Amino acid sequence: MLVSVERSSDILATTWSWRDRLFQVLDKLAEDPYHSTLKTHKLSGQLEGLWACWVEYDCRIVFAFESDPNTGEDVIVLIDLGTHDEVY
């Protein structure tokens, strides 16, 4: 599965303190978005339809599963990245 950052390219630039761990998590997310170490879960309320996973204690990635309209391939689109309070 591909991880797309088209809508959130500025997100990666602002997270230097989590950079190494973030790229490990993105690799794992692309390989298996439901891997137990990611703690992937559906969101509800205003974020219903989105998903989140765990980067480290106080860092989360909010994302969506979508289909690429050109190829039909499943992609993960990053929506937000930050502390628990920032993204929820």
Secondary structure, 3 states (H helix, E strand, C coil): CEEECHHHHHHHHCCHHHHHHHHHHHHHHHHCCCCHHHCCEECCHHHCCCEEEEEECCEEEEEEEEECCCCCCEEEEEEEEECHHHHC
